[in-house]
Amino acid sequence: MPYAPSISRFLQPLAGAYPFGLASSEGRRLAAVDRFVGNEITFADGFDPIARLAAQLCDTPLAFCTLVGRDRIRLIGMHGLDTLRELPREPGLCATAIAQHVPYVVEQADVDARTKAHSLVAGPENIRFYVAVPLRSGRHSVGTLCVLDRVARHADGQAIEALEVLANLAVDRLERQAMLV
């Protein structure tokens, strides 16, 4: 079943708007991200299975569980890429998805103005399909749970709902881990 555009699709461009300015909210968001710093091995053990399950549910070859910092995106969980654990923060994919309060869907990344210049799209990974659900801790999006494919296609509404459930589990795991540090 293709992802049906809904009110959330209509609101997507407005979802990053903040009444007191992006700079002040970004500082608070980065402070929330800083709560979750930790050992990369602990992250992989806890979040690689979540990424793997996301990829299986959405039938994609790639999935990431990310923390989006000021200059970089940490892949705390991943499926499909074995060596990559960090990306530069650039607009279009995860860095844009965190500003949304709804799932962020890109069905043809190479022709979408928001994403076509992103290094994962224009570079050797050749990403064409991207769906992300923000990881929300409190009032802040600290990262994403996202699935990616090298083939453009329509998003499945039921799969996106499942990603939202997994994203809530990932946030719960992040918050529990932060209490242990």
Secondary structure as the mmCIF struct_conf table of DSSP 4:
data_model
#
loop_
_struct_conf.conf_type_id
_struct_conf.id
_struct_conf.beg_label_comp_id
_struct_conf.beg_label_asym_id
_struct_conf.beg_label_seq_id
_struct_conf.end_label_comp_id
_struct_conf.end_label_asym_id
_struct_conf.end_label_seq_id
STRN STRN1 PRO A 2 PRO A 2
HELX_LH_PP_P HELX_LH_PP_P1 TYR A 3 PRO A 5
HELX_RH_AL_P HELX_RH_AL_P1 ILE A 7 LEU A 11
HELX_RH_3T_P HELX_RH_3T_P1 GLN A 12 LEU A 14
TURN_TY1_P TURN_TY1_P1 ALA A 15 GLY A 16
TURN_TY1_P TURN_TY1_P2 PRO A 19 PHE A 20
HELX_RH_AL_P HELX_RH_AL_P2 LEU A 22 ASP A 34
TURN_TY1_P TURN_TY1_P3 ARG A 35 PHE A 36
HELX_RH_AL_P HELX_RH_AL_P3 GLU A 40 CYS A 58
TURN_TY1_P TURN_TY1_P4 ASP A 59 ASP A 59
BEND BEND1 PRO A 61 PRO A 61
STRN STRN2 LEU A 62 VAL A 68
BEND BEND2 ARG A 70 ASP A 71
STRN STRN3 ARG A 72 HIS A 79
BEND BEND3 GLY A 80 GLY A 80
BEND BEND4 ASP A 82 THR A 83
STRN STRN4 GLU A 86 PRO A 88
TURN_TY1_P TURN_TY1_P5 PRO A 91 LEU A 93
HELX_RH_AL_P HELX_RH_AL_P4 CYS A 94 ALA A 97
TURN_TY1_P TURN_TY1_P6 ILE A 98 ALA A 99
BEND BEND5 HIS A 101 VAL A 102
STRN STRN5 TYR A 104 VAL A 106
BEND BEND6 GLU A 107 GLU A 107
TURN_TY1_P TURN_TY1_P7 ALA A 109 VAL A 111
TURN_TY1_P TURN_TY1_P8 ALA A 113 ALA A 117
BEND BEND7 HIS A 118 HIS A 118
HELX_RH_AL_P HELX_RH_AL_P5 SER A 119 ALA A 122
BEND BEND8 GLY A 123 GLY A 123
TURN_TY1_P TURN_TY1_P9 PRO A 124 GLU A 125
STRN STRN6 PHE A 129 SER A 137
TURN_TY1_P TURN_TY1_P10 GLY A 138 ARG A 139
STRN STRN7 HIS A 140 ASP A 149
BEND BEND9 ARG A 150 VAL A 151
HELX_LH_PP_P HELX_LH_PP_P2 HIS A 154 ALA A 155
STRN STRN8 ASP A 156 ASP A 156
HELX_RH_AL_P HELX_RH_AL_P6 GLY A 157 LEU A 180
#
